Amino acid sequence: MIEVEGLRVVLPPDTVALHGVDLLVRAGEFLVVLGRSGAGKTTFLRSINRLVEPT
């Protein structure tokens, strides 16, 4: 299971990349992350595995 509550990422200089993201993925479920270029998909995935530190 993956659970995220209130995820927020601020990138320098004071750019809010993600704000208030909640997610719950249970065992056996699939997740697809879609969005246009620059929407924060990569930042979101990198913050889940702590390659980008949530703020």
PDB file of N, CA, C and O in Angstrom:
ATOM      1  N   MET A   1       0.840  -1.172   0.000  1.00  0.00           N
ATOM      2  CA  MET A   1       0.000   0.000   0.000  1.00  0.00           C
ATOM      3  C   MET A   1       0.891   1.243   0.000  1.00  0.00           C
ATOM      4  O   MET A   1       1.936   1.289   0.650  1.00  0.00           O
ATOM      5  N   ILE A   2       0.444   2.235  -0.744  1.00  0.00           N
ATOM      6  CA  ILE A   2       1.111   3.537  -0.768  1.00  0.00           C
ATOM      7  C   ILE A   2       0.084   4.572  -0.334  1.00  0.00           C
ATOM      8  O   ILE A   2      -1.006   4.658  -0.900  1.00  0.00           O
ATOM      9  N   GLU A   3       0.442   5.355   0.675  1.00  0.00           N
ATOM     10  CA  GLU A   3      -0.472   6.399   1.147  1.00  0.00           C
ATOM     11  C   GLU A   3       0.287   7.709   1.294  1.00  0.00           C
ATOM     12  O   GLU A   3       1.344   7.764   1.923  1.00  0.00           O
ATOM     13  N   VAL A   4      -0.262   8.748   0.711  1.00  0.00           N
ATOM     14  CA  VAL A   4       0.318  10.085   0.771  1.00  0.00           C
ATOM     15  C   VAL A   4      -0.785  11.033   1.222  1.00  0.00           C
ATOM     16  O   VAL A   4      -1.896  10.989   0.694  1.00  0.00           O
ATOM     17  N   GLU A   5      -0.488  11.886   2.191  1.00  0.00           N
ATOM     18  CA  GLU A   5      -1.471  12.862   2.670  1.00  0.00           C
ATOM     19  C   GLU A   5      -0.844  14.245   2.726  1.00  0.00           C
ATOM     20  O   GLU A   5       0.191  14.442   3.362  1.00  0.00           O
ATOM     21  N   GLY A   6      -1.467  15.189   2.065  1.00  0.00           N
ATOM     22  CA  GLY A   6      -1.039  16.583   2.139  1.00  0.00           C
ATOM     23  C   GLY A   6       0.349  16.844   1.587  1.00  0.00           C
ATOM     24  O   GLY A   6       1.063  17.709   2.093  1.00  0.00           O
ATOM     25  N   LEU A   7       0.741  16.111   0.561  1.00  0.00           N
ATOM     26  CA  LEU A   7       2.085  16.270  -0.007  1.00  0.00           C
ATOM     27  C   LEU A   7       2.266  17.682  -0.551  1.00  0.00           C
ATOM     28  O   LEU A   7       1.419  18.199  -1.279  1.00  0.00           O
ATOM     29  N   ARG A   8       3.371  18.282  -0.187  1.00  0.00           N
ATOM     30  CA  ARG A   8       3.721  19.625  -0.652  1.00  0.00           C
ATOM     31  C   ARG A   8       5.202  19.633  -0.993  1.00  0.00           C
ATOM     32  O   ARG A   8       6.034  19.157  -0.221  1.00  0.00           O
ATOM     33  N   VAL A   9       5.518  20.181  -2.161  1.00  0.00           N
ATOM     34  CA  VAL A   9       6.911  20.322  -2.581  1.00  0.00           C
ATOM     35  C   VAL A   9       7.102  21.752  -3.072  1.00  0.00           C
ATOM     36  O   VAL A   9       6.383  22.223  -3.952  1.00  0.00           O
ATOM     37  N   VAL A  10       8.081  22.429  -2.489  1.00  0.00           N
ATOM     38  CA  VAL A  10       8.431  23.786  -2.901  1.00  0.00           C
ATOM     39  C   VAL A  10       9.851  23.739  -3.438  1.00  0.00           C
ATOM     40  O   VAL A  10      10.775  23.309  -2.748  1.00  0.00           O
ATOM     41  N   LEU A  11      10.016  24.186  -4.676  1.00  0.00           N
ATOM     42  CA  LEU A  11      11.325  24.208  -5.320  1.00  0.00           C
ATOM     43  C   LEU A  11      11.851  25.639  -5.337  1.00  0.00           C
ATOM     44  O   LEU A  11      11.068  26.587  -5.404  1.00  0.00           O
ATOM     45  N   PRO A  12      13.176  25.803  -5.277  1.00  0.00           N
ATOM     46  CA  PRO A  12      13.751  27.148  -5.290  1.00  0.00           C
ATOM     47  C   PRO A  12      13.449  27.848  -6.615  1.00  0.00           C
ATOM     48  O   PRO A  12      13.417  27.174  -7.645  1.00  0.00           O
ATOM     49  N   PRO A  13      13.233  29.117  -6.642  1.00  0.00           N
ATOM     50  CA  PRO A  13      13.084  30.019  -5.498  1.00  0.00           C
ATOM     51  C   PRO A  13      11.602  30.197  -5.155  1.00  0.00           C
ATOM     52  O   PRO A  13      10.910  30.990  -5.793  1.00  0.00           O
ATOM     53  N   ASP A  14      11.130  29.486  -4.181  1.00  0.00           N
ATOM     54  CA  ASP A  14       9.751  29.598  -3.683  1.00  0.00           C
ATOM     55  C   ASP A  14       8.684  29.238  -4.714  1.00  0.00           C
ATOM     56  O   ASP A  14       7.615  29.848  -4.742  1.00  0.00           O
ATOM     57  N   THR A  15       8.972  28.249  -5.559  1.00  0.00           N
ATOM     58  CA  THR A  15       7.997  27.768  -6.536  1.00  0.00           C
ATOM     59  C   THR A  15       7.267  26.573  -5.950  1.00  0.00           C
ATOM     60  O   THR A  15       7.887  25.550  -5.658  1.00  0.00           O
ATOM     61  N   VAL A  16       5.959  26.690  -5.774  1.00  0.00           N
ATOM     62  CA  VAL A  16       5.168  25.581  -5.240  1.00  0.00           C
ATOM     63  C   VAL A  16       4.890  24.616  -6.387  1.00  0.00           C
ATOM     64  O   VAL A  16       4.108  24.916  -7.290  1.00  0.00           O
ATOM     65  N   ALA A  17       5.541  23.451  -6.340  1.00  0.00           N
ATOM     66  CA  ALA A  17       5.378  22.451  -7.395  1.00  0.00           C
ATOM     67  C   ALA A  17       4.176  21.557  -7.122  1.00  0.00           C
ATOM     68  O   ALA A  17       3.437  21.213  -8.045  1.00  0.00           O
ATOM     69  N   LEU A  18       3.975  21.181  -5.873  1.00  0.00           N
ATOM     70  CA  LEU A  18       2.840  20.348  -5.468  1.00  0.00           C
ATOM     71  C   LEU A  18       2.281  20.907  -4.174  1.00  0.00           C
ATOM     72  O   LEU A  18       3.026  21.387  -3.319  1.00  0.00           O
ATOM     73  N   HIS A  19       0.961  20.842  -4.033  1.00  0.00           N
ATOM     74  CA  HIS A  19       0.333  21.383  -2.819  1.00  0.00           C
ATOM     75  C   HIS A  19      -0.915  20.575  -2.487  1.00  0.00           C
ATOM     76  O   HIS A  19      -1.852  20.511  -3.283  1.00  0.00           O
ATOM     77  N   GLY A  20      -0.923  19.963  -1.318  1.00  0.00           N
ATOM     78  CA  GLY A  20      -2.111  19.269  -0.835  1.00  0.00           C
ATOM     79  C   GLY A  20      -2.478  18.013  -1.593  1.00  0.00           C
ATOM     80  O   GLY A  20      -3.662  17.741  -1.792  1.00  0.00           O
ATOM     81  N   VAL A  21      -1.495  17.238  -2.020  1.00  0.00           N
ATOM     82  CA  VAL A  21      -1.764  16.015  -2.784  1.00  0.00           C
ATOM     83  C   VAL A  21      -2.038  14.861  -1.826  1.00  0.00           C
ATOM     84  O   VAL A  21      -1.239  14.581  -0.932  1.00  0.00           O
ATOM     85  N   ASP A  22      -3.172  14.194  -2.019  1.00  0.00           N
ATOM     86  CA  ASP A  22      -3.538  13.001  -1.253  1.00  0.00           C
ATOM     87  C   ASP A  22      -3.651  11.829  -2.216  1.00  0.00           C
ATOM     88  O   ASP A  22      -4.151  11.980  -3.331  1.00  0.00           O
ATOM     89  N   LEU A  23      -3.184  10.657  -1.785  1.00  0.00           N
ATOM     90  CA  LEU A  23      -3.221   9.469  -2.634  1.00  0.00           C
ATOM     91  C   LEU A  23      -3.255   8.230  -1.764  1.00  0.00           C
ATOM     92  O   LEU A  23      -2.564   8.154  -0.748  1.00  0.00           O
ATOM     93  N   LEU A  24      -4.062   7.258  -2.166  1.00  0.00           N
ATOM     94  CA  LEU A  24      -4.083   5.955  -1.513  1.00  0.00           C
ATOM     95  C   LEU A  24      -4.155   4.899  -2.601  1.00  0.00           C
ATOM     96  O   LEU A  24      -5.127   4.839  -3.353  1.00  0.00           O
ATOM     97  N   VAL A  25      -3.119   4.061  -2.686  1.00  0.00           N
ATOM     98  CA  VAL A  25      -3.080   2.949  -3.632  1.00  0.00           C
ATOM     99  C   VAL A  25      -2.969   1.678  -2.813  1.00  0.00           C
ATOM    100  O   VAL A  25      -1.979   1.464  -2.113  1.00  0.00           O
ATOM    101  N   ARG A  26      -3.979   0.845  -2.902  1.00  0.00           N
ATOM    102  CA  ARG A  26      -3.999  -0.402  -2.134  1.00  0.00           C
ATOM    103  C   ARG A  26      -3.306  -1.514  -2.906  1.00  0.00           C
ATOM    104  O   ARG A  26      -3.124  -1.420  -4.120  1.00  0.00           O
ATOM    105  N   ALA A  27      -2.923  -2.562  -2.197  1.00  0.00           N
ATOM    106  CA  ALA A  27      -2.285  -3.725  -2.820  1.00  0.00           C
ATOM    107  C   ALA A  27      -3.184  -4.263  -3.931  1.00  0.00           C
ATOM    108  O   ALA A  27      -4.387  -4.439  -3.739  1.00  0.00           O
ATOM    109  N   GLY A  28      -2.589  -4.519  -5.086  1.00  0.00           N
ATOM    110  CA  GLY A  28      -3.324  -5.057  -6.223  1.00  0.00           C
ATOM    111  C   GLY A  28      -3.901  -4.001  -7.145  1.00  0.00           C
ATOM    112  O   GLY A  28      -4.366  -4.329  -8.236  1.00  0.00           O
ATOM    113  N   GLU A  29      -3.884  -2.739  -6.732  1.00  0.00           N
ATOM    114  CA  GLU A  29      -4.392  -1.658  -7.573  1.00  0.00           C
ATOM    115  C   GLU A  29      -3.281  -1.141  -8.483  1.00  0.00           C
ATOM    116  O   GLU A  29      -2.097  -1.285  -8.179  1.00  0.00           O
ATOM    117  N   PHE A  30      -3.677  -0.544  -9.592  1.00  0.00           N
ATOM    118  CA  PHE A  30      -2.749   0.063 -10.530  1.00  0.00           C
ATOM    119  C   PHE A  30      -2.958   1.569 -10.519  1.00  0.00           C
ATOM    120  O   PHE A  30      -4.063   2.055 -10.277  1.00  0.00           O
ATOM    121  N   LEU A  31      -1.894   2.294 -10.783  1.00  0.00           N
ATOM    122  CA  LEU A  31      -1.949   3.754 -10.806  1.00  0.00           C
ATOM    123  C   LEU A  31      -1.306   4.253 -12.087  1.00  0.00           C
ATOM    124  O   LEU A  31      -0.225   3.803 -12.468  1.00  0.00           O
ATOM    125  N   VAL A  32      -1.973   5.180 -12.744  1.00  0.00           N
ATOM    126  CA  VAL A  32      -1.432   5.852 -13.919  1.00  0.00           C
ATOM    127  C   VAL A  32      -1.395   7.339 -13.595  1.00  0.00           C
ATOM    128  O   VAL A  32      -2.384   7.898 -13.121  1.00  0.00           O
ATOM    129  N   VAL A  33      -0.271   7.973 -13.846  1.00  0.00           N
ATOM    130  CA  VAL A  33      -0.131   9.407 -13.599  1.00  0.00           C
ATOM    131  C   VAL A  33      -0.077  10.099 -14.955  1.00  0.00           C
ATOM    132  O   VAL A  33       0.857   9.906 -15.732  1.00  0.00           O
ATOM    133  N   LEU A  34      -1.093  10.905 -15.221  1.00  0.00           N
ATOM    134  CA  LEU A  34      -1.200  11.609 -16.498  1.00  0.00           C
ATOM    135  C   LEU A  34      -1.217  13.108 -16.270  1.00  0.00           C
ATOM    136  O   LEU A  34      -1.663  13.583 -15.226  1.00  0.00           O
ATOM    137  N   GLY A  35      -0.731  13.847 -17.249  1.00  0.00           N
ATOM    138  CA  GLY A  35      -0.787  15.305 -17.182  1.00  0.00           C
ATOM    139  C   GLY A  35       0.093  15.903 -18.257  1.00  0.00           C
ATOM    140  O   GLY A  35       0.967  15.243 -18.820  1.00  0.00           O
ATOM    141  N   ARG A  36      -0.157  17.154 -18.522  1.00  0.00           N
ATOM    142  CA  ARG A  36       0.636  17.825 -19.553  1.00  0.00           C
ATOM    143  C   ARG A  36       2.051  18.102 -19.047  1.00  0.00           C
ATOM    144  O   ARG A  36       2.345  17.949 -17.862  1.00  0.00           O
ATOM    145  N   SER A  37       2.897  18.503 -19.951  1.00  0.00           N
ATOM    146  CA  SER A  37       4.282  18.812 -19.621  1.00  0.00           C
ATOM    147  C   SER A  37       4.336  19.912 -18.566  1.00  0.00           C
ATOM    148  O   SER A  37       3.682  20.946 -18.700  1.00  0.00           O
ATOM    149  N   GLY A  38       5.120  19.682 -17.519  1.00  0.00           N
ATOM    150  CA  GLY A  38       5.279  20.672 -16.466  1.00  0.00           C
ATOM    151  C   GLY A  38       4.221  20.616 -15.377  1.00  0.00           C
ATOM    152  O   GLY A  38       4.183  21.484 -14.505  1.00  0.00           O
ATOM    153  N   ALA A  39       3.358  19.601 -15.417  1.00  0.00           N
ATOM    154  CA  ALA A  39       2.262  19.506 -14.442  1.00  0.00           C
ATOM    155  C   ALA A  39       2.713  19.002 -13.076  1.00  0.00           C
ATOM    156  O   ALA A  39       1.976  19.147 -12.100  1.00  0.00           O
ATOM    157  N   GLY A  40       3.912  18.409 -12.981  1.00  0.00           N
ATOM    158  CA  GLY A  40       4.419  17.925 -11.701  1.00  0.00           C
ATOM    159  C   GLY A  40       4.434  16.414 -11.550  1.00  0.00           C
ATOM    160  O   GLY A  40       4.611  15.904 -10.444  1.00  0.00           O
ATOM    161  N   LYS A  41       4.251  15.692 -12.650  1.00  0.00           N
ATOM    162  CA  LYS A  41       4.235  14.221 -12.591  1.00  0.00           C
ATOM    163  C   LYS A  41       5.547  13.663 -12.059  1.00  0.00           C
ATOM    164  O   LYS A  41       5.549  12.840 -11.144  1.00  0.00           O
ATOM    165  N   THR A  42       6.636  14.096 -12.615  1.00  0.00           N
ATOM    166  CA  THR A  42       7.942  13.591 -12.194  1.00  0.00           C
ATOM    167  C   THR A  42       8.253  14.019 -10.767  1.00  0.00           C
ATOM    168  O   THR A  42       8.761  13.217  -9.983  1.00  0.00           O
ATOM    169  N   THR A  43       7.962  15.247 -10.421  1.00  0.00           N
ATOM    170  CA  THR A  43       8.177  15.720  -9.050  1.00  0.00           C
ATOM    171  C   THR A  43       7.369  14.888  -8.071  1.00  0.00           C
ATOM    172  O   THR A  43       7.870  14.520  -7.009  1.00  0.00           O
ATOM    173  N   PHE A  44       6.124  14.587  -8.416  1.00  0.00           N
ATOM    174  CA  PHE A  44       5.267  13.760  -7.572  1.00  0.00           C
ATOM    175  C   PHE A  44       5.885  12.382  -7.357  1.00  0.00           C
ATOM    176  O   PHE A  44       6.001  11.931  -6.217  1.00  0.00           O
ATOM    177  N   LEU A  45       6.281  11.712  -8.428  1.00  0.00           N
ATOM    178  CA  LEU A  45       6.855  10.366  -8.311  1.00  0.00           C
ATOM    179  C   LEU A  45       8.195  10.392  -7.582  1.00  0.00           C
ATOM    180  O   LEU A  45       8.485   9.494  -6.792  1.00  0.00           O
ATOM    181  N   ARG A  46       9.009  11.405  -7.835  1.00  0.00           N
ATOM    182  CA  ARG A  46      10.297  11.506  -7.141  1.00  0.00           C
ATOM    183  C   ARG A  46      10.116  11.805  -5.652  1.00  0.00           C
ATOM    184  O   ARG A  46      10.939  11.387  -4.837  1.00  0.00           O
ATOM    185  N   SER A  47       9.068  12.511  -5.294  1.00  0.00           N
ATOM    186  CA  SER A  47       8.843  12.802  -3.878  1.00  0.00           C
ATOM    187  C   SER A  47       8.335  11.578  -3.129  1.00  0.00           C
ATOM    188  O   SER A  47       8.605  11.430  -1.937  1.00  0.00           O
ATOM    189  N   ILE A  48       7.606  10.702  -3.809  1.00  0.00           N
ATOM    190  CA  ILE A  48       7.128   9.479  -3.157  1.00  0.00           C
ATOM    191  C   ILE A  48       8.300   8.588  -2.752  1.00  0.00           C
ATOM    192  O   ILE A  48       8.287   7.999  -1.671  1.00  0.00           O
ATOM    193  N   ASN A  49       9.319   8.487  -3.619  1.00  0.00           N
ATOM    194  CA  ASN A  49      10.467   7.641  -3.269  1.00  0.00           C
ATOM    195  C   ASN A  49      11.617   8.445  -2.660  1.00  0.00           C
ATOM    196  O   ASN A  49      12.741   7.954  -2.557  1.00  0.00           O
ATOM    197  N   ARG A  50      11.327   9.676  -2.259  1.00  0.00           N
ATOM    198  CA  ARG A  50      12.231  10.549  -1.492  1.00  0.00           C
ATOM    199  C   ARG A  50      13.465  11.003  -2.261  1.00  0.00           C
ATOM    200  O   ARG A  50      14.474  11.359  -1.652  1.00  0.00           O
ATOM    201  N   LEU A  51      13.399  10.995  -3.597  1.00  0.00           N
ATOM    202  CA  LEU A  51      14.479  11.595  -4.373  1.00  0.00           C
ATOM    203  C   LEU A  51      14.364  13.119  -4.349  1.00  0.00           C
ATOM    204  O   LEU A  51      15.354  13.830  -4.522  1.00  0.00           O
ATOM    205  N   VAL A  52      13.151  13.603  -4.133  1.00  0.00           N
ATOM    206  CA  VAL A  52      12.884  15.018  -3.867  1.00  0.00           C
ATOM    207  C   VAL A  52      12.263  15.062  -2.488  1.00  0.00           C
ATOM    208  O   VAL A  52      11.306  14.338  -2.213  1.00  0.00           O
ATOM    209  N   GLU A  53      12.787  15.890  -1.630  1.00  0.00           N
ATOM    210  CA  GLU A  53      12.314  15.945  -0.245  1.00  0.00           C
ATOM    211  C   GLU A  53      11.042  16.790  -0.153  1.00  0.00           C
ATOM    212  O   GLU A  53      11.055  17.963  -0.526  1.00  0.00           O
ATOM    213  N   PRO A  54       9.941  16.208   0.339  1.00  0.00           N
ATOM    214  CA  PRO A  54       8.726  17.008   0.550  1.00  0.00           C
ATOM    215  C   PRO A  54       8.989  18.115   1.570  1.00  0.00           C
ATOM    216  O   PRO A  54       9.834  17.970   2.454  1.00  0.00           O
ATOM    217  N   THR A  55       8.255  19.223   1.437  1.00  0.00           N
ATOM    218  CA  THR A  55       8.450  20.348   2.355  1.00  0.00           C
ATOM    219  C   THR A  55       7.221  20.575   3.207  1.00  0.00           C
ATOM    220  O   THR A  55       7.206  21.483   4.038  1.00  0.00           O
TER     221      THR A  55
END
